[in-house]
Amino acid sequence: MIRLNFLVAILVTLIGALLSSACNPREFPPFKKFSEWSEKETTRQTEEAIKNDPALQEVDGICKKIPLSGDFEFLWKARLHERRLILANHYISDVHFDEARVRWIKYFNDNGWSLEKWSDGKRTKRLEFRSSDYRVIIEHQPSNHTMNYAIYCEKIQN
């Protein structure tokens, strides 16, 4: 009986800790540590792939040229597909999407890109720009407390 009470106490403590992490499992300490480690490792592996692949270096160069305000904090980077040349950069920022959108549209228009899509959904806002060889998608999810901007850069393969 004492053992059952002990297990119930542990379970209640774990549930309480999970709920107190604002219903975001990533904020629960064991998950948070693993998530942070995973993001660092993914970034490390992606940087290594970029270093060894000139085509990925081109794509990375496109991503690095996109203007971000000083408030954008880089979180992690990933290669999204083994056969396609797609990189994703994740950020967190307090910059309102409409403010950033104006800046991005001007930047891409001034550099010969066209705005292909603009989605202003309730949960996700999205811009898609295209040049002859590349596509850039910028997504904003205001409700995400761990990452609210993602920038996807892709070399279009014919």
N, C-alpha and C positions, 0 to 999 in steps of 0.2 A: 504494500500500500504506500509506503514511504517513497519507494522508487517511482511509482505512478505519479504521486504528487510532485516529485522532483522533475519528472519529464513534462508535466503540465506547466510547471513554473517556467521551465526553459522555453517551452513553446509560446507561452504568453509573453515572455520577455522578448523573444524574437519577433513575434507579431507586433508588439508595441514599438520596437525599434524600427521595424519596417514602416509602420504607419506614421511614426514621428518623422520619417525622412520625406515628408510631404508627398506621400504616395508615389514617389519616384524611386523605383528599386535601385537605380544607379547611385543614389545617395546613401544607400545602406552600406556601411563601411566595408564589408567583405566584397560586395559587388563593385563598389567604387574603386577600390584598390586594383581589382582585376581589370576593370574597364580602363583605368589609367594606364596600367601596364600594357594592355592590349593595344591601345591607341599609340603608345610610344613605339611598341614593336612593329606595328603596321607602318608607321611613319619611317622607321629605320629601314625596313625592308623595301619600302617604296623608294626612298632616297637611294638605296643601293641599286635598285633596278634602273633608276634614272641615270645614275652615274655610268652604268654599263650599256646604255642604249641611246644612241643619238636621236632616234625618233621620239623617245620619251623626253629627252632633253628639250626638243622643240616644243612639245606640248607643255612641259613645265614652264618654259619661257613665256608662253602665251598666258598661263595662269599668273605668273609673277608680275606681268605688266598691268594687270587689272588694278585700277586705283581703288584703294581702301583708305578709309579715314584712320587716324591714329587710334581710334577706339576699338578697331577690330583686333581681337586677340586670336592668333593662330592656335588651333587645338591639335589637329592631326591631319595627315595626308594618307591617301590610299590609291592604289592602282585598282581599278574596278573590274578589269577583264584581262585575261592573259593574251587573247588574240587581237583585241581591239586596243587602240591607244587612247585610253581614258584615264584621267587623273581627277581625283576629288580632293578639294581642300575644305576643311571644316573650321568655322570660326564662331566666336560668340561676340556680340556687340550690342550696345544700347542704341545704335544709330537706327532711326526709324526707316523702314523700307522705302517709303516714298521719297525721302531725302536722298538715300543712296541710289535709288532708281534713276533719278534725274541725272546724277553724276555719271552713272554707267551708260545710260543711253547716249549722252553727249560724247563720252570717251569712245564708244564703239562706232558711232556715226562719224566722228572726226577721223577715225582710223580705217574707214572703208568697209565696216561691217554693217549688216542689216539686222534689224529687229524682226525675228521670225514669229515669235509668240510672246504674248504677255498675258499671264493668268493672275487674276487678283482674287483668289479663292479665300474662303473664310479661314481655313487652317494653313494653307500654303500659298505663298505668292511666288511667281516664277517668271523669269525673263529668259528668253532664248535668242542668242545672237549667232549669226552665221557669216563666215567669209567663204571664199572659194575652197579653202582647204580645212577649215576648222569650224567647230561649233562650241559655244560656251553657254552653259545653263547656270543661272544663279537662282537659288531657291532660298526663301526665307520662311521660317516656321516660328512665329512669335511666341507660341506657347511652350516651346522646347527650352528648358532651363539649362541644359548642358551644352547645346550647340544650336544656334538659331540661323546661321547662314552656311550654305554649302555652295561651292563653286566647282562645276564640272567642266573640264576642258577636254576636248576630243579632237583628234586628227581624223578627218573624214577619209576613209579609204575607199577608193573606187574599185 
